[in-house]
Amino acid sequence: MSTNVVSGSIEHIKSTSCTGRALDLNFFPSHLPALFETYSERLEIRAYTWTDDDLVLFHQCNPRLRIERLANGRVSVKPADGANVEALQEEILRQLRSWNEERSPERGRCFTPPGGFFLPVVKSQRSPQVAFTGRNRWHLQMVGKPIGGLLVRACPQLCVEVATSKETLEEARAKAKEYLIAGCELVWIFYAEKNVVFVYRREFDEDFVVNPTELRGDPFLPNFVLRVDELRAKGVWF
């Protein structure tokens, strides 16, 4: 990514092409417009003075973008996922929700962007393509914390990421390690280019599965089986 910097007033930023650059935006207007909706490439914002509330507002103003705060304090802005990734995300979410419904009264919660998490320990904010956390874990993490809005102060049990042209495999793998440090128990990274799924489990080394037919959530998500062959049959994974 270029290290060029764009700074100045809101009017200047709106009239300047800052795609693919590092953007200085250490101020935060009280009514931030949706400045970035038309951008087709990624951007990093040097937003070191932004509060968590500022970041939530930025999410709300730009709901179609993938917005995450890195551990170094910068805010990463990426275009919305393409149709292929969205179709894969929806099918994974469908299978996860179907399994979750069968667990009544122990049902947990499923999440997708623009929702996300302020992760403990690593101090970043992430929005996995698909995430899940069990009922007991959710209530334990949310004791004394406000519930609602796009972002919550918690770490899910399962995180699913898709490595794409907008997010490299190395970036996704680094993110997986953040999830584990923050307390996540299981991470799956779908890497379409090589037809591989990288698997991360708490207290285990990275593993990968080539051309899988299914992925199992045991022991963290008991009896959950993601049918990858169904993803292929529906044309959302190859």
N, C-alpha and C positions, 0 to 999 in steps of 0.2 A: 504494500500500500504506500502511496506517495506520502511524504511528510509535509507537503505544502499545507499552509494554514490559511483558513478563511476566518476573518473576525470582523467585528463592527456591529452596526445596528441591525435590527430585524429587517428593515427595508433593504439594507445592503445585502444581507444574507439571502433574502427572497429573490433578489435580482442577480445573484452570483451563482454560477455553476460550481458547486462544491462537491460534486460526485467523486468518490474515490479519494477524498482528501481527509486530513485530520482537521476538524473544525473546532476553533476556539469559541466556546459559548459558555463562558463561566458565569454570565448573568442569566437570570431566568425570568422572563416577563410574566406578569400576573395572568395574562391571557395569551398563552402561546398558541399561535395558529398552526395549522397542519402544514408545516413548511416542506416536509420531505416526501409527501405522498407520490409525487411524480418521478422520483429518482429511481433509476433502474440499476444502480450499482451500490456497493456497500460504502459505508462512511463511518468514521470514528469521531466522536465529539469529546473534546477535552472539557469535561463537565465536573471538574474536581470539587466545585463549591455547591453542586446541586444537592438538595436534600432528598430523602426518600419520597417525600410528598411531591417534589418537583418531578421525579422520575415517573411516579404514578400518573401525574397529569400529562406528561409527555406521551406515555402509553395511550392514554385516553384520547389525545389529540391525533394520534397516528395509529389507529387500530389495525391497519392492514400491513404494518411493518413488523419485522422481527427486531425487537429492541431488547438489548441486554446490557447490564453494567458489568464490566470486567473487574477482576480483582485489583487492577491498577487504577481504578477510578474512572477510566474512560467509558463512554457509552457507545456500544456498537449498534449501528443501524443497518439493517439489510432489507432488500425488497421482499415482498410477500413471496412465500413458497409457490413454485409453479404448480400447474394442474396435476402433474404426475405425483409430486410429493404430497399434495393435499389429498389425492385419492388414496395413497398408501396410508397416510395418517388417519383418514376416516375409517378405513377398513380395520386397522389395528385397534382403533378406538371402539368400533362396533363389537369386535370379539372380546375386548376387555370389559366392556359394559355388559355384554351377555353373561360372562362369567361372574361379574360382580352382582348382577341381579339374582343369581342363584344362591348367593351367600347370605341372604336375608336371615336374621336381622343384623348380620355383621358386615353389611355393605360399606365399602369405602367411598372414596371420591376420585373421579377422573378429571384430568386437566389437559387443555390444549392452549396454544397461543390464541389471543394475546395475553392470556393469564400466565402467571409465573411465580417465582419464589425468590424471596430474599434469603439466600443460603447462609446458615450459621458457619462459623469458623473461617471460611474463605472470604466472606464479606462481599460476594458478588451477587448479582441478580440474574437469574437464568429463566428461560422460557422453553422447556423441552417440547419437542413436537407432540409427544404424548407422555403423560405422567399419571401415576396412581399412588395413593396412600390409603392404608387401611383405616377402619373406623377408630380403633383404639389408639393407634399412633397419631391420627389426626387430632383427636380430642386431647391427648397428652401434650402435643406440641402447641396447641392453640389455647391452652389454659392461660387466662389473664391477658390474651391478645385480642385485638379487634378482628372480627371475621367479616369478610365481604370485600368487594373491590377486585381489581384485576390481579394484584400482587399480595401474597401472604408471606409471613415470616415463618417458614417451615421448610423441611426437606422431604420430598416424596420418597416412597419405597422403591418405585420403579420409574426410570427415565428412559425414554426412547428418542433417539436422534437419527436423522438421516443425513449422511454426508453428501453434499451436492456441490455444484459449481460455485454456489454462494457461500458454502462453508466447507473447507477442505477436511479431509480425513484426519489430518494431524490436529486441526482445531477441535474436531468432534472428540478425538481421543483425549485431548487435554481437558476438555469439558467433562468427560466421563470421570476422570480422576478427581476433579473438583466435586462432583456429585458424591463420590465415595468418601472423600474427606469430610464432607458436610453431613454424612450419615445415611446416604442412599444405600440400599441393599442390592439392587440389581440394575444394570444399565445395558441396553442393547443399542448398537450402532449399525444401521443398515448402510452398506456401501455397495451401491448398485453397479458401479463400474467393474467390480470384480465378482459380483454375486456372492458377497461375503457378509456375514453378520458378526461383528465383534461383541463379545460377551464379557461383562465385568460383574463380578460378585464380591460382596463384602469379604475381605480377608483372603481373597484368592487373586492369583495373577490373571492378567488379560488372557482371554481365550478367543478363538474365532471358529466359525463354522462355515464351510464352503458349501454352497448350494443346499441349504437346509430345507427339510420338509416341515419341521416344527421347532418351536423354541419353548422350553419348559420354565415355568416360574418358580417351581419348588426349590428350596423350602420356604422362600420368602412370600410367594404368592401361591398357596397350596392349591394344587390341582389345576392351575391355570396353564393351558397349552395354547400358544399362538400358532395357528395353522398357517404356516408359510405357503404350503401348497395351495391353500385357498386364495392367498394373495396373488399367486401366479395365475390361478384359474380365472380370476377376475381382472387380470391384466394390469395389476398395480405394482407387481414385483416380478422381476425377470431372472 
